[in-house]
Amino acid sequence: MTAPSSHRTSAELILAEEPVLAHNYHPLPVVVARAEGAWVEDVEGGRYLDMLAGYSALNFGHRHPALIEAAHRQLDRLTLTSRAFHNDRLAGFAERLAALTGTDMVLPMNTGAEAVESGIKVARKWGYDVKGVPADRATIVVAADNFHGRTTTIVSFSTDETARAGFGPFTPGFRIVPYNDLAALEAAVDETTAAVLIEPIQGEAGVVIPDDGYLTGVRELTRRAGCLFVADEIQSGLGRTGRTLAVEHESVVPDVVLLGKALGGGIVPVSAVAASRDVLRVLHPGEHGSTFGGNPLAAAVGTAVVELLETGEFQRRATELGGILRDGLEGLIGKGVAGYRSRGLWAGVDVDPALGTGREVSERLMREGILVKDTHGSTIRLAPPLTITAEELQEALGTLEKVLTQGS
C-alpha cells in the first residue's frame, strides 16, 4: 500500500497527474483557499471575481456575515440530534420557509438531489393515496434537457448521455417531453400521471427561459388533469431571478416547490420540499427520512437565509443588477457573443464557436481573474452572488469583452 502523501500541499494533491480525488468533475485549474463576498483567493494569493456562485448555492456571497454569525451561534449550542428527537430550531425554520414560499408544510433534507428524490416519492405516494392511481403504475412527466441531479433515479429521466451512460438499468415511470411545449405535455399526461416535474428555468441546459405563458399553461394543465405541478427551484429560486421563486414571474403557485443550494447559505447543505398539507400529509413515520435532514445547524443557517430574503433586498438587487447584466450582454452581440438568455442575475451566454468552446473561454477568463463555468458546447453561465456590486459586474463584463475581442 502506498504511504499517504500528507507532505504534499493541497494544490499538489489536487493537480497531480495521478490525483487522489475521483475524477467526477473537471474543475478549472484554480485552487481556492479563501473567499469573501464576491471574491475568492487562491493558494498563491491570486484574486478572482466569482461569477458562478456555486451554481447559485452562494446567492448571498461567500461568508455572508449574518449567515456566518448564525452558524457560529449554533455551533456553540447544538449541531445534530437526528430526527429521533425534536430540536429547538427546526419547527421555526419550517414555519418561516413555508411562509416565504406560500406553502403550508416543509420536508427538510440536505442536498438538492435529495429534495428531488423526496419530491418524486411524495408525488408517487400522493398519486396512489389521493388520486387513486393503481399500485406501481404512477408516472411523472419531465422535460428534455432537464437537470435535477445525478442519482440513479434522476439520471433515469435525463437526456444527457454523459450523465446516463454506464449507469443503467434505469428506474421506470417517467415520460420525457420537449421543454416549453404545452401540446406535447398535454399529450403525455393521462390518468396515471401523478406529477409534472420541471425547472421554471433550465439552468444546466444554458439558462433556458420558457415562453411567456408556459408556466401558467403547466399550472392550468396539471389542475385540469388532477396531477401535481412540481417546480424544481433549486437553482432558480431564492432570489436568483429577481423574485423569491422563478414561478412568481408568471404569478404561478405550484403544488410542490423543491429548494436547495442557496438555502444553506454556502455553509451547509440544506434542501427542502415545500408543499400544501394535502400533499405532504401523505408521508407517515418510517416512510421517508434523513439522519441529517433538518439538523439544528442547518435549520439555524436556513432560518438566517429566510430572514435575508424576507427583506426583499436581494430580490431587488437581482432585478436591478440583472438590468446591467442584460445591457452588457446585449452590447456584446456580434462582438463574440452569438446570443444570450438572462433573467435577474442569471445568464446563459452563447459564445461564437469560432472563438472556442465554453471551457476554453472559461479558462481565458480565469487567467484574467474572472471565474465562470461552461455548460454545453460554447455556452457559459453567469450567476454571480446577489451581493456583487454594479462596479464589479461591469468589471466582469469588460473582461468578457476583452477575452472575446482580443483573446487571452
N, C-alpha and C positions, 0 to 999 in steps of 0.2 A: 504494500500500500504506500502511495506517495505521501510524504510528510506534508502537513499543512503549510501553505505559503504565507503565513501570517506576517512575515517580514516585508512582504511587498506592499506598496501603497494601494489604496483603493483604486486609483486611476490605473495602475499597472495590472491589477487583478481584472478590472473591467475591460481594458483594451488589449489584454493578452491574446496571442494567436490561438491558444487553447484555453478559452475562458472557463471559469468555474460556474458561471450562470448559464442556465438553459437558454438556447437561442430562440425564444418565442417572441422576441421583439427585435426590431432593427433600429436602435436609437441613433440619434445624431451623435457624433464623437465629441461630446462635451460632458464633463463630469462635474456636476453641480455640488457645491459644498455649503453654500449659504444663500439666503434669499430674504427679501423684504419688499413688501408691496408688489410692484410690477417688475422688479429686478431680481436677477439671480447672479451669483458669483461662482466661478469655477474654482477648482483646487489651485490654480495658478494665479488667482486674483482677477481674472478677466471678467468683465461685467456684460450682461446680456439683458435686453428687454424681452420679457416673456410675453409672447403674443399667442400662446396656446392655452395657458392657464389650466394645465392638467385636464384638457378636454372638458372644460367647464367645472372641474372639481374645485378650482381656485377662483371662483367668481369674485370673492372678496379679497383677492390678492394673497400673497404669501404672508403668513404670520399676522393676520389682522389683529390689532391689539385687543379688541373686545372678545374675540374668539380664543386667543391665547390666554387671556385672563380667566375666562370661563373654564378652560381646560385645567389651568393651574389650580384654581379653587377646588375643582372636583377631584383632582389627583390627590389632594391633601385629605380628602374625606372618604371616598369610596369609588372603586373602578368597576367592579364586577360582582354580581350575585348569582348570575344565571337567572333564567325565568322560573326557577324553582321557588323563588321568593319575590315579593314585591320590592321595588326600590323607590326612594322618595323623589326621583327625578322623572321617571318615565311617564306617569299619567299627565303631568303638567306639560311635558313636551308633546304628547299626543294631542292634548286639547288645543294647544297653540297651533300645531301644524294643521289640524283639522279645520280650525277657523280660518287659517291663512289660505287654504286650498278650497274652501267652501264644501267640505265633506263632513261626515259625522264621526268617522272611526278610522283608526290608523293601525296597521300591522307593521311593526318595526323589524327591519332586517339590517344587513350590513352592506353588501355590495349591490351595485346596480343589477348585475345578473341575477342575484338572489331575489331582488324585487320583481324582476320579470318572471322568474320561475314561480314565485309566490303568486303573482298575478294570474299566471296560467292555471295553477292549481285552484285558485279561488274561482276563476271563470268556469272551469270544468265542474267543480262542485256545485256552483250556482246553476249551471245547466242541468245537472241531474236533479238537484233538490227542489229547485224553484221552477225552472222551465219545463222539466219533465222529459228531458232527452233520455232515450233508452240507454241503459248501462253500457259504458265503454264505447259509445258512438259519438261523443261530443266532438265538434270541430271548432277550430278557431281560424278565422281568415286574417291573413297578414299581407304585407305589401312586399313586392320585389325590391331588391336593393336595400332592404332593411338592415339595421344593426341594432340588436337588442342584447348582445353579449356573446359569449363563446362556450357556454356549457353544452353538453351533448344534446339536450332537448332543444336549446335555442339554435344551434347550428343546423338542426334538422329542418328548419324552415328558412335558412339563409340561402341566398342565391349567389353568394361569394364562394367560389370553389376553393380559394385559399383557406377559408375557414372550415370548409366541409371535407375536403379530400382526405381520405385516410381515417375518418372518424366514425364511419357507419358501423353497424346498421343504425338507421335513424328512427326517431320517435314519430309515429304516425299521428294523424289528427289535425293536420294543418293544410290550409288551402292558400296558395300564393296567387295574388292578382297584381297587375301593374299599379304602381303608386299613382295617385292623382287621377284615377279612372273610376268614377262612380258607377258607370254602367257595368264594368267588369266586377266591381264589388257586389253590386246587387245580384248579378248572375250567380255569384259564388255562395251567397247566403241562402240557407234553407232551414228546415225545421230542426236540423241537428246542430246548427250554429249557436255556440254558447257566447262567443265574443268576436269582435273585430279589434285587433291589436295593431296600432300604427304609431309612428312617430309624427307629431304635428309638423315637424321639420326634420328631414332625414340628414343627420349630421355626418356620419361616416361616408355617405354617398356623395358628399360635397356640398353640404348645406343646401339641400334641395327643398325649395319652398313651394307648396302646392298652390294651385289657382285659388283666387278668392272664391269662397263658397264651398270649397271641397270639404272642409271640416264640418261646416254646417250640414252639408249633404250626408256625411257619415253619421252625424248625430241623428238626423231625421230617419235615415235608412235603418239604423240599428233600433231605433224606437219602434218603427213600424214592424220590423221583423221580430221584435221581442228578444233581442240579444244585447249583450253589454258592449259599450264603447270603452275600450281600454286605451288610454293615452300614455305612451311612454315619453315622459317629460324629463328623463334622467339627464340628458344633455341640454334640452331646450328650455327647461324650467328654471325657476328660482332666480328670475331677473335677467337672464341672458338676452332675451329678445325685446326687452323694454316693458314686459308685463311679468307678473309673478309666474304665470303659466303661459306658454305659447298659444294654447287654445283660446285664450282671452282675446286674441286679435279678432276672433270671429264671435266673441261672446258665447262660446260653446261650453257646456258643462258635461264632461264625460261621466260615465258611471264609476270608473276606476282611474286613478292617476298613479303612475309609477314614478317615484322620485329617488334620487341618489346623488352621487358626485358632490355638488355644491352643498348638499345638506350636511356634510361632515366638515365643512369649512376648511378643507385641505389639511385636517389634523387627524381625524379618524374616519374609517369607512362607516357611513350611515346611509341607509336607504329605507324606503317605506312604501307600502301600498296604502293609499288613502281612498276611501270609498264611503258609500252610504251604509248605514246599519243593515239595510235589507240585503246588501251584498256580502259584507264581511261577517255577518252573523251565521253564515253557512259553516264557518270553521268552529270546531269544537276541540276541547283539550285533547292533546295527543295526536291530532291530525296534521299539525304543521308546527315547526318551531326552529329555534336557533339559539345556541348557548349564549352567543354574544349579542344577538339581536335585542336592541333596547337596553343595553348595558348603561349604567349611570353616567359614565364618561361620555358616551355617545349622546345620551339624552341631554346632558348639560351643554355640550357643544351645539347639538341640533337646536336646542332652545335659543341659544345665542344667535344662531343663524336666522331663525324665525324672527327674532327681535329686530335684527338688522333689516329684514325685508318688510316688516310691519311699518317701518318709517316711510317706505316708498322711495327713499333716496336712490337706491341702486337701480330700481326700475327707471327712474327719471334719467339717471346718468347713462344707462344703456341706450335710452332713446336719443338723448342729446348727442352723446359721443358717436352713436350709430350714424347720425347725420354726417358727421365729419368723416367717418369711415366710408360711407357710401359716396360722398362727394369726391373723396380722394381716389377711390377706385374708378369712379366714372371718368376722372381726368386721366387715368392710365389706359383707358380703352384705346387700342391702336398703338400704344407705347409698350407693348409686351404683354398686355392683358387682353385676352380674346373675349372674355366675358366674366361676369361675377353674379352672385346672388347674396343678398345680405338682409338681415333683419336684426335690429338692435346692434349689439356689439358682437356680431357673428357673421362671418362671410366665407363663402367658397369662391376662390379666385382661380379661374381657368387661364393658365399661362400659355402663351403661344408655344406650341410643341417644338417649334424650330429653335427656341431658346433653351430647351432642356426639359427633363422630367421634373415633376414636383419635388422629388428627392434632391435633384441637382440644384434646383432653385433654393430649397431649404438649406442646403449646405453652404451656398453662396451667402445667403442672408446670415447664417450663423457666423461666418467669417467677418461679417460686418457688425456683429453684436445684436442681431435680432433672431429670436427663436420662434420658428413656426414648424408645422409638420405637414407633410404631404398626405394626400389620400390617393385616389386612383389616377393613373396617367399623369397629366401635367397640372393637376389641381392641388392647390394648397389651401389650408384652412387658417383663418384668422379668428381668434377668440380670446382677446386679451382680458385680464382681470377688469372687473367693472370699476375698480379703483384707479385705473390708468388716467393720467391727465390728458387734456387736449394736446398739450405740447409734446408729450411722449408719443401719443398716437400719430401726430404729424411727423415726428421723427421717424417712426416706423414706416409710414407711407413714403416718406422721402427716400429712405434706404431701399425700399422695394423698387421705387422708380429707378434709382441708381443701378441696382443689380440688374434690372431688366433692360435698361437702355445702354448701360456702359459695360456690363459684365463685371465679374469679380474673380 
